[in-house]
Structures are given as structure tokens and as C-alpha cells.
Amino acid sequence: MFDLPPLVDHHCHGVLREDPGAEGFASYLTESHAPAAPGTSFFDSQVGFAVRRWCPPLLGLDPHTSPSRYLNRRRELGPEEVARRLLGATGIGTFLVDTGLPGALTTPGELSRAAGSRALEVVRLEALAERVADTAADAVSFLDALDAAVRGAAPHAVAFKSVAAYRHGLALAPEPPAPDEVRSAAAAWLAGRSPGERLTHPVLLRHLLWSAVGTELPLQLHTGFGDPDLRLDRADPLLLTDFVRATAGRGCDLVLLHGYPFHRGAGYLAAVYPHVYADMGLTLGHTGARARAVLAEMLELTPFGKLLFSTDGYGLPELYVVGARLFRTAVEHVLGEWVRDGSWAYPDARRVALMLASGNARRVYGL
């Protein structure tokens, strides 16, 4: 109906280089770290059903084929061929890849080659700080090296990302911490730190956020649901309200990732603060057949020029397929219904569809 162009997936990750096996595959269909309850499977979920709806035909199988048949076909083809077929069928023209997750995941370049599309890097702040800390002699050298690392990453990164929601929660003091406060926090953290240990100190998390704001690149912020490392009540985007106010006029756009089940709050912040944008990634994929309803909720208050498409694809190329297909079908259904009932004119609906698919992300990230 709207003839969408290649999508810009403004937030995703790499895919696995090896076949994960049946249990490993299923583990990527959930945010849980625990095994499925006895007698159940993570395929029995909205995202699991969506994988079985959209992905089997791309591997030569009927839609809704059984999980075992699908996984057997996956093994027959091998991970490289599976990635090539699935990623190439997403209709995604540009991937913005958060490279901060550990594990044997493809680099942006490898993802680009598999998909036949462009891939650019999003630098995760906490992972950057942890790498610097692994070789720092003391607090002063750590902070000097961290400042140089952030400034050095800015020219080749398309954005920065923070997972402060995981490490402390979003109810951080909004103002930049004072230099002596940062030095004291760095010394305390490094004194008891083991190599590879995660950064959780709230002062250093704030320092990272403000360091990124100073580059004037877009800053992606995890909000809403995620794995059990997260306290969901501390990930409500409305907790960022004072930080949003403090960063106004600094030249840095804030992109509130995911949001669910607080997506209406993210839409409110995007509606009232010019430098705030909202994202539909992760949410549409995990809500599956309900993605249409959730997209409609996102469009209640979020300005149409401030809602961005992403898949938050991670590990499985299937998750990119699901995210892209559910987005396209949800846009066609929701906007199409508003045209059919006379609420919207078709030219306006098509213009908004193009904005959601790629136009908004191209503007925010200067693509």
C-alpha cells in the first residue's frame, strides 16, 4: 500500500557465527536467562510464533512449520547461508550496530556483507570504559584515557549508547558530576575492580553520559524491558525527565530505545522535548501478533517525525526478519485502517510511513 523504501535499522547487534543448537536458539527468543518451564518452549511466545510465520519460507519451508523441522533445515544450510538468506530478505538497507555486547557476534562489516547492505557502528559507552579500565594504572590515567577514547570514537561512530538502566537505573542525578567527584569515584571503582568487571558506579555512569553529550552525536539510552539484569521499575524513561531537561540545547539528540511497557511515556517525552526521539525496536518483535496494537499506541502521542524503526536484532538473523516484517505489516494495517475509515488522507499516511521506515533515522543520524 505504501511501497516502503529500504529500512534503516537504527539499533541492532551482530549475529552468531556458529549454529547455536536447539536450546541455544530458543534462548534467543526470550529475555530470560533461565530455561523454559518444564513441558514448555520459548517458541511458545509471540516472538517464537512470529519466527515460525515469517522465516521458514525464506529457508524453503512452509510458514508455521514445527520448531524441530525448522531447526533441522537451519543445520542443513549452515549459519552463513542462513544469515545470507534471512538478512538479505529483511529489506533493511542500513544497520546501525551496537558493538558493545560480548560473544562471538559478527562485526558491522560482516553483517554488512551477509545482508548486502550498509552497516555503521554505535559505540556502547560502558563497554568502552571497561576496556579502558582494564589497562589503566590509576584514576587519573583512566579518566584521561577514557576522555581520549570517547573523543577518538566520535569521528567513526554514528552514535553512542548507554545501558545505565541496567547498571544502576535511570534515576541518576541529572547534572554533570564535578571533576573531583569523578576522580574520587574512579579511584574507588578501580581500587576494588577485577579485570572485565562491569561499570556500575552512578557517578561514572553520569560522567559517561555527559561525555557523550559533549560530542553532539546522538545518544541512545536503553529504557523499558530487557533481561533479568535489569530492574524494570528503574528503566521507566520518565525517570530521565530531569536529564532530558538538563541536556536541552546541547546539540545532542536523545533516542529512547525500546520503552515497553512504558512506550507511552517515551512518546510523551518525545512530544514535549525537541531533542528526544522514541524507538519501536525490541517491542514490536516481542509483541508479535499484537505489534499492530502497540504501534498504534506509540503513534498516539509520539510526533510522527520522532519515532524510529529498529529490530534490536541480536544473535539470530531471524530476529531481524521478524522485526522488519512485523513493522511493515503493522504500518500497513494501522495507517491503512486510518485511511480507510477517513481519519487520515492517503498522501499523509504514505508520508508518515516513509518517515517511520527510514526518513526519521536518516535525519537524526545524518545518514
C-alpha positions in Angstrom: 0.0 0.0 0.0 2.8 2.4 0.9 5.7 1.0 -1.1 8.3 1.5 1.6 12.0 2.0 0.8 14.8 0.0 2.3 14.6 0.4 6.1 17.1 2.0 8.4 17.5 -0.3 11.4 18.8 2.3 13.8 19.6 -0.1 16.6 20.8 -3.7 16.4 23.7 -6.1 17.2 25.7 -8.7 15.5 24.6 -12.3 14.7 26.1 -15.6 15.8 28.9 -17.0 13.6 28.1 -20.6 14.7 24.9 -22.7 14.9 23.6 -22.3 18.5 21.9 -25.7 18.7 18.2 -26.1 19.6 18.4 -24.9 23.2 20.7 -22.1 22.3 18.4 -20.9 19.5 15.4 -21.0 21.8 17.2 -18.9 24.4 17.4 -16.0 22.0 13.6 -15.9 21.8 13.4 -14.7 25.4 14.9 -12.1 27.6 15.1 -14.7 30.4 18.3 -16.3 31.5 16.5 -19.4 32.8 15.4 -22.4 30.9 11.8 -22.7 29.9 9.4 -24.2 32.4 9.1 -28.0 32.1 6.9 -29.1 29.3 7.1 -25.7 27.5 9.3 -24.0 25.0 10.3 -20.4 24.3 8.9 -21.0 20.8 5.5 -20.8 22.5 5.6 -17.0 22.6 4.7 -14.1 20.4 8.2 -13.8 19.1 8.5 -17.6 18.7 5.3 -17.8 16.6 6.5 -14.8 14.6 9.7 -16.6 13.7 7.8 -19.6 12.6 5.4 -17.4 10.5 8.0 -15.3 8.6 11.3 -17.2 8.5 10.5 -20.8 7.2 9.6 -19.7 3.7 13.0 -17.9 3.4 14.6 -21.3 4.0 12.3 -23.3 1.7 9.8 -24.4 4.2 6.1 -23.7 4.8 5.0 -21.0 7.2 4.4 -22.2 10.7 6.5 -25.3 10.3 7.4 -27.1 13.5 10.4 -25.9 15.5 12.2 -29.1 15.0 11.8 -29.1 11.3 12.9 -25.5 11.1 16.0 -26.1 13.2 16.9 -29.2 11.1 16.7 -27.1 7.9 18.8 -24.4 9.6 21.5 -27.0 10.3 21.3 -28.4 6.8 22.1 -24.9 5.3 24.7 -23.8 7.8 24.9 -20.5 9.7 26.5 -18.5 6.8 23.8 -19.4 4.3 21.0 -18.9 6.8 22.3 -15.5 7.7 22.7 -14.6 4.0 19.2 -15.7 3.1 17.5 -14.2 6.2 19.3 -10.9 6.4 19.1 -10.4 2.7 15.3 -10.7 2.9 14.7 -8.1 5.6 14.5 -5.1 3.3 16.9 -3.3 5.6 19.3 -1.0 3.7 21.3 0.3 6.7 22.1 -1.2 10.0 23.4 0.8 13.0 25.2 -1.8 15.1 25.8 -1.6 18.8 29.2 -3.4 19.1 29.3 -3.4 22.9 27.9 -6.9 23.5 30.3 -9.7 24.3 30.4 -13.1 22.4 31.2 -14.4 19.0 29.0 -12.0 17.1 29.6 -10.6 13.6 31.2 -7.2 13.3 29.4 -4.4 11.4 31.4 -5.3 8.3 30.5 -9.0 8.5 26.8 -8.1 9.0 27.0 -5.7 6.0 28.5 -8.4 3.7 25.9 -11.0 4.8 23.0 -8.7 4.3 24.3 -6.9 1.2 23.6 -3.6 3.0 25.4 -0.8 4.8 26.4 -1.2 8.5 27.7 1.6 10.8 28.8 1.4 14.4 27.1 2.6 17.6 29.7 2.7 20.4 28.5 1.5 23.8 29.8 3.8 26.5 30.1 1.3 29.4 31.9 -1.3 27.3 34.3 1.4 26.1 35.0 2.5 29.7 35.5 -1.1 30.9 38.1 -1.7 28.1 40.0 1.4 29.2 39.9 0.4 32.8 41.4 -3.0 32.1 44.7 -1.2 31.3 44.6 1.9 33.5 47.3 2.4 36.1 45.3 4.8 38.3 42.3 7.0 38.3 44.0 10.0 36.6 45.3 7.8 33.7 41.9 6.1 33.5 40.0 9.3 33.1 42.5 10.8 30.7 42.4 7.6 28.5 38.6 7.5 28.8 38.2 11.1 27.6 40.6 10.3 24.7 38.6 7.1 23.9 35.3 8.9 23.7 36.7 11.7 21.6 38.5 9.1 19.4 35.4 7.1 18.8 33.2 10.0 17.8 34.6 10.5 14.3 33.8 7.0 13.2 30.7 6.3 15.3 27.2 7.2 14.2 26.0 7.4 17.8 26.8 6.4 21.4 24.7 4.1 23.5 24.3 3.8 27.3 22.9 0.8 29.3 22.8 2.8 32.6 19.3 1.4 33.0 20.9 -2.0 33.6 23.9 -0.8 35.6 22.1 1.4 38.1 18.8 2.6 36.8 17.7 5.8 35.1 17.1 7.8 38.3 20.5 9.3 38.1 21.3 12.8 39.2 20.8 14.8 36.1 23.7 17.3 36.2 27.3 16.6 35.1 29.4 15.4 38.1 32.1 17.7 39.4 35.7 16.8 38.4 36.8 15.9 41.9 33.7 13.8 42.3 34.6 11.9 39.1 38.2 11.4 40.3 37.1 10.0 43.6 34.5 7.7 42.0 37.1 6.4 39.5 39.6 5.7 42.3 37.1 3.9 44.4 35.9 1.8 41.4 39.4 0.9 40.2 40.6 0.0 43.7 38.3 -2.9 44.1 37.8 -3.9 40.4 38.8 -7.1 38.8 39.6 -7.2 35.0 36.4 -7.2 32.9 34.2 -6.2 35.8 31.2 -4.1 34.8 30.9 -0.4 35.5 28.0 0.3 37.9 29.2 3.4 39.8 26.5 6.1 39.3 28.9 9.0 39.2 30.9 7.4 36.4 27.8 6.5 34.5 26.7 10.1 34.7 30.2 11.2 33.6 29.9 8.8 30.5 26.5 10.3 29.6 27.8 13.8 29.7 31.0 12.9 27.9 28.8 11.6 25.1 26.5 14.6 25.1 29.6 16.8 24.6 30.4 15.1 21.3 26.9 16.2 20.0 26.4 12.7 18.4 23.0 11.1 19.1 22.9 9.3 22.4 20.8 6.1 22.6 19.5 5.1 26.0 18.1 1.7 26.9 14.7 2.1 28.5 11.9 -0.4 29.2 12.2 -4.2 29.3 15.2 -6.3 29.0 16.9 -9.4 30.6 16.8 -10.1 34.3 20.0 -8.0 34.9 17.5 -5.1 34.7 15.1 -3.8 37.3 12.2 -2.8 35.2 10.9 -0.3 37.7 14.2 1.6 37.3 14.0 1.6 33.5 11.0 3.8 33.0 12.0 6.6 30.6 10.1 9.1 32.6 12.9 8.8 35.2 15.1 10.6 32.7 13.0 13.8 32.7 15.5 15.9 34.6 18.4 14.7 32.5 16.3 15.5 29.4 15.8 19.0 30.6 19.5 19.4 31.5 20.6 18.3 28.0 18.3 20.6 26.1 20.1 22.9 23.8 23.4 21.0 24.0 23.3 19.8 20.4 22.8 16.1 21.4 19.6 14.2 20.4 18.5 11.5 22.9 16.9 8.4 21.5 14.9 6.4 24.0 15.2 2.7 23.0 12.5 0.1 23.3 10.4 1.6 26.1 7.8 -1.1 26.5 5.7 -1.2 28.6 6.5 2.5 29.2 6.3 3.3 25.5 3.6 5.9 26.0 5.9 7.7 28.5 8.7 7.7 25.9 6.2 9.1 23.4 5.3 11.9 25.8 9.0 12.9 26.3 9.4 12.9 22.5 6.3 15.1 22.2 7.4 17.8 24.6 11.2 17.9 24.3 12.6 18.8 20.8 15.8 16.7 21.2 14.1 13.5 22.3 13.1 10.6 20.0 11.4 7.3 20.6 12.1 3.8 19.2 9.9 0.8 18.5 12.7 -1.8 18.4 12.6 -5.0 20.5 9.0 -4.1 21.3 7.4 -5.0 18.0 9.3 -8.2 17.7 8.4 -9.4 21.2 4.7 -8.4 20.9 4.3 -10.3 17.6 0.7 -10.6 16.6 0.0 -7.6 18.9 2.6 -5.4 17.2 -0.2 -3.5 15.4 -1.9 -2.5 18.6 1.4 -1.5 20.2 2.5 0.6 17.1 -0.9 2.3 17.3 -0.3 3.1 21.0 3.1 4.5 20.1 1.5 6.8 17.5 -1.0 8.2 19.9 1.3 10.9 21.2 4.8 10.5 19.7 5.2 13.1 16.9 5.3 11.2 13.6 8.7 12.6 12.8 10.2 11.4 16.1 9.5 7.6 16.1 12.2 5.4 14.7 12.3 1.8 13.4 14.7 -0.8 14.7 14.8 -4.5 15.2 17.2 -4.8 18.1 18.2 -7.9 16.3 20.8 -9.9 18.3 22.3 -13.3 17.8 19.7 -14.8 15.4 19.2 -13.4 11.9 15.6 -14.4 12.4 15.1 -11.5 14.8 15.9 -9.0 12.1 13.4 -10.7 9.7 10.7 -10.7 12.4 11.3 -7.1 13.4 11.2 -5.9 9.8 8.2 -7.9 8.8 6.1 -7.0 11.8 7.0 -3.4 11.3 5.9 -3.4 7.7 2.6 -5.3 8.4 1.8 -3.1 11.4 2.4 0.1 9.4 0.2 -1.2 6.5 -2.5 -2.3 8.9 -2.6 0.7 11.3 -2.1 3.5 8.8 -4.2 1.8 6.2 -7.1 1.4 8.6 -6.9 5.1 9.4 -7.0 5.9 5.7 -10.0 3.5 5.1 -12.1 5.0 7.9 -11.4 8.5 6.7 -9.3 9.6 9.7 -6.2 10.2 7.5 -5.7 11.1 3.9 -3.6 8.6 1.9 -0.8 11.1 1.0 -0.4 11.9 4.7 -0.3 8.2 5.6 2.3 7.4 3.0 4.4 10.4 4.1 4.3 9.2 7.7 5.1 5.6 6.6 8.2 6.8 4.8 9.3 8.8 7.9 9.0 5.8 10.1 10.7 3.4 7.8 13.9 5.5 7.2 13.3 9.2 7.0 13.4 9.9 10.7 16.6 7.9 11.3 18.3 9.5 8.3 17.7 12.9 9.8 18.7 12.0 13.4 21.9 10.2 12.4 22.8 12.4 9.4 22.7 9.4 7.0 
